[in-house]
Amino acid sequence: MNLARRGTETGTGHALVLGAGISGLCAARALAEVFDRVTLVERDTLTGDGTTRRGAPQGAHVHSLTVRGAAVLEEFFPGFADELAADGATLATALSEVDIVFFGSLLRNVPVGTVLQTSRPFLEDRLRAKVCTASNVTLLDGREAIAPLTTPDRTRVTGARVVRPGAPDTAEDLDADLVVDAMGRAGRGATWLRTLGYDKPVEQRMRVDVAYASRRYRLPPGAIGRGKALLVGATPARPRGLVLTAQEDDIWVLSLYGFGSQDHPPTAPDEFLRFAQELATAAAWEALRHAEPLTDVASFAYPHSLRRDFHRLRRLPDGLISIGDAICSLNPIYGAGMTVAALEAAALRGCLAGGTRDLPRRFYRSAAKSLRLSWLFAALADRSMPQVPGTRPALAALLATSFRATMRAAATDAEVATAVWNAVSLTGSPAGLARPRIIAAMLRNWPRTPTGT
Ligand SMILES: Cc1cc2nc3c(=O)[nH]c(=O)nc-3n(C[C@H](O)[C@H](O)[C@H](O)COP(=O)(O)OP(=O)(O)OC[C@H]3O[C@@H](n4cnc5c(N)ncnc54)[C@H](O)[C@@H]3O)c2cc1C
């Protein structure tokens, strides 16, 4: 679909996307359908060699793509999952090859779909290659965006100033009809608004104090039996979690996390393994203790989730939007960030179908809808953890008990297990967990002790 060539009212011209992470790549794909030219500007020099890069250090940690996220990528790039699988990515049948232990209960093995499992660098490299095959997309890597360009009255952003990192005398002005801030959660686009005399969006922060530690291993196929992924979630009594996932080419990633400094995972290799042993199933532990490590243990501190309410701003300049983590950064343990980024790009595509008039306002409203349920679901799950600062003990206990009862039901009841899967894979609404049949199953499994497992 090329709206520009179909002669609709669109921004035929140049779109500049700042940041070539997942949201920047998906946005560039959507924009390339409408704009004559799209330029992706990325601060890192991109090697495409599958390694973790400086601007996306989270790539060293597990990056689960939800079924919904994979479906959105498939809409943008038909055949994408099959191409990745042919290139070495793992396809796992959920739930028979994916073991999920939530609140101490292993979800019943029901057939619910296929999961695409890769490392973040692998996924991003392939996505970037796809986006850049479009003849109207250009990638400028090794360039840092430092300031917006505007009309003299500052009502329209007209481009961005970029430099080679660390070389201020290389400044170059890139003109554009639309600038997309996909520079991640640091919020450069929001700061630019203030520089231009607009309000900054209100920021909602939810302190979670989560830290990750991860290491990649080589494991032979079948190392943990039929399993290709194991997820063990945190509980109030043991606020620690583990994810072990087969990615591309028999490489697995083991990510450990914990809420609160006392439960942050260690990075010393022996202690890291001991932390894993506490959480892993016997089969997973047996495989891990003999596995060949391929990397050092990487760590990542994630102090708070963050949402910027751009959609509530009364005044916005034309020609500038933010997307992805720049709008909303979710607690990574729920594995929804890339999906939300892709959904926002799909929302952008939908808005562009109606032209570019009043685009920022229309886009922010649509993006807010795309992320609302994921934010709510993550906030409720976080609030079930007494370690999360500001959580009222009574609310934490009630939420934890209801999750625990639901997961107990999901251990034996196929319908409940499917509803839980639909919520976590974003294939259905988390509201599906509030159906009368699911609530009844939860009540039948209500535990005698109110919290913990
Ligand atoms: C530990 C951890 C684990 C996670 N696990 C998962 C998971 O399992 N599943 C999932 O879906 N999500 C996960 N996430 C979240 C996911 O990484 C993000 O939601 C997603 O990467 C958002 O993409 P983005 O493109 O908006 O931002 P980013 O990935 O942060 O990309 C921003 C890009 O902008 C570039 N940049 C920054 N400043 C500039 C500048 N001035 N000029 C030019 N370029 C610039 C950066 O180099 C980078 O390439 C995890 C996050 C963390 C921290």
The ligand as an SDF file (V2000), in Angstrom:
LIG
                    3D

 53 58  0  0  0  0  0  0  0  0999 V2000
   16.6760   -6.6050   31.0810 C   0  0  0  0  0  0  0  0  0  0  0  0
   15.5760   -6.4080   30.0800 C   0  0  0  0  0  0  0  0  0  0  0  0
   14.9120   -7.5060   29.5720 C   0  0  0  0  0  0  0  0  0  0  0  0
   13.8740   -7.3280   28.6660 C   0  0  0  0  0  0  0  0  0  0  0  0
   13.1910   -8.4220   28.2240 N   0  0  0  0  0  0  0  0  0  0  0  0
   12.2020   -8.2630   27.3260 C   0  0  0  0  0  0  0  0  0  0  0  0
   11.4940   -9.3830   26.8480 C   0  0  0  0  0  0  0  0  0  0  0  0
   11.7070  -10.5210   27.2650 O   0  0  0  0  0  0  0  0  0  0  0  0
   10.5220   -9.1680   25.9020 N   0  0  0  0  0  0  0  0  0  0  0  0
   10.2220   -7.9120   25.4520 C   0  0  0  0  0  0  0  0  0  0  0  0
    9.3340   -7.7680   24.6090 O   0  0  0  0  0  0  0  0  0  0  0  0
   10.8580   -6.8320   25.9190 N   0  0  0  0  0  0  0  0  0  0  0  0
   11.8370   -6.9650   26.8220 C   0  0  0  0  0  0  0  0  0  0  0  0
   12.5020   -5.8660   27.2890 N   0  0  0  0  0  0  0  0  0  0  0  0
   12.0580   -4.5340   26.8380 C   0  0  0  0  0  0  0  0  0  0  0  0
   12.5920   -4.1610   25.4580 C   0  0  0  0  0  0  0  0  0  0  0  0
   14.0020   -4.2410   25.4450 O   0  0  0  0  0  0  0  0  0  0  0  0
   12.1610   -2.7300   25.1070 C   0  0  0  0  0  0  0  0  0  0  0  0
   10.8190   -2.5430   25.4080 O   0  0  0  0  0  0  0  0  0  0  0  0
   12.3650   -2.4840   23.6370 C   0  0  0  0  0  0  0  0  0  0  0  0
   13.7110   -2.6740   23.3360 O   0  0  0  0  0  0  0  0  0  0  0  0
   11.9590   -1.0600   23.2830 C   0  0  0  0  0  0  0  0  0  0  0  0
   12.5110   -0.7270   22.0560 O   0  0  0  0  0  0  0  0  0  0  0  0
   12.8370    0.7650   21.6560 P   0  0  0  0  0  0  0  0  0  0  0  0
   13.2630    0.6680   20.2450 O   0  0  0  0  0  0  0  0  0  0  0  0
   11.7100    1.6650   21.9940 O   0  0  0  0  0  0  0  0  0  0  0  0
   14.0410    1.2200   22.5940 O   0  0  0  0  0  0  0  0  0  0  0  0
   15.5300    0.7030   22.6330 P   0  0  0  0  0  0  0  0  0  0  0  0
   15.6250   -0.7320   22.3840 O   0  0  0  0  0  0  0  0  0  0  0  0
   16.1050    1.2430   23.8970 O   0  0  0  0  0  0  0  0  0  0  0  0
   16.2450    1.4170   21.3840 O   0  0  0  0  0  0  0  0  0  0  0  0
   16.5910    2.7850   21.3790 C   0  0  0  0  0  0  0  0  0  0  0  0
   17.6110    2.9860   20.2660 C   0  0  0  0  0  0  0  0  0  0  0  0
   17.8890    4.3820   20.1540 O   0  0  0  0  0  0  0  0  0  0  0  0
   19.2980    4.5560   20.0270 C   0  0  0  0  0  0  0  0  0  0  0  0
   19.5910    5.9210   20.5040 N   0  0  0  0  0  0  0  0  0  0  0  0
   19.4950    6.3870   21.7700 C   0  0  0  0  0  0  0  0  0  0  0  0
   19.7830    7.7020   21.7980 N   0  0  0  0  0  0  0  0  0  0  0  0
   20.0390    8.0620   20.5200 C   0  0  0  0  0  0  0  0  0  0  0  0
   20.3860    9.3000   19.9120 C   0  0  0  0  0  0  0  0  0  0  0  0
   20.5200   10.4270   20.6240 N   0  0  0  0  0  0  0  0  0  0  0  0
   20.5560    9.3360   18.5680 N   0  0  0  0  0  0  0  0  0  0  0  0
   20.4010    8.1940   17.8240 C   0  0  0  0  0  0  0  0  0  0  0  0
   20.0990    6.9980   18.3480 N   0  0  0  0  0  0  0  0  0  0  0  0
   19.9050    6.9440   19.6760 C   0  0  0  0  0  0  0  0  0  0  0  0
   19.8960    3.4610   20.8880 C   0  0  0  0  0  0  0  0  0  0  0  0
   21.2320    3.1800   20.5410 O   0  0  0  0  0  0  0  0  0  0  0  0
   18.9480    2.3040   20.5560 C   0  0  0  0  0  0  0  0  0  0  0  0
   19.3440    1.6220   19.3930 O   0  0  0  0  0  0  0  0  0  0  0  0
   13.5250   -6.0180   28.2210 C   0  0  0  0  0  0  0  0  0  0  0  0
   14.2040   -4.9120   28.7230 C   0  0  0  0  0  0  0  0  0  0  0  0
   15.2100   -5.1060   29.6490 C   0  0  0  0  0  0  0  0  0  0  0  0
   15.8950   -3.8870   30.2030 C   0  0  0  0  0  0  0  0  0  0  0  0
  1  2  1  0
  2  3  1  0
  2 52  2  0
  3  4  2  0
  4  5  1  0
  4 50  1  0
  5  6  2  0
  6  7  1  0
  6 13  1  0
  7  8  2  0
  7  9  1  0
  9 10  1  0
 10 11  2  0
 10 12  1  0
 12 13  2  0
 13 14  1  0
 14 15  1  0
 14 50  1  0
 15 16  1  0
 16 17  1  0
 16 18  1  0
 18 19  1  0
 18 20  1  0
 20 21  1  0
 20 22  1  0
 22 23  1  0
 23 24  1  0
 24 25  2  0
 24 26  1  0
 24 27  1  0
 27 28  1  0
 28 29  2  0
 28 30  1  0
 28 31  1  0
 31 32  1  0
 32 33  1  0
 33 34  1  0
 33 48  1  0
 34 35  1  0
 35 36  1  0
 35 46  1  0
 36 37  1  0
 36 45  1  0
 37 38  2  0
 38 39  1  0
 39 40  1  0
 39 45  2  0
 40 41  1  0
 40 42  2  0
 42 43  1  0
 43 44  2  0
 44 45  1  0
 46 47  1  0
 46 48  1  0
 48 49  1  0
 50 51  2  0
 51 52  1  0
 52 53  1  0
M  END
$$$$
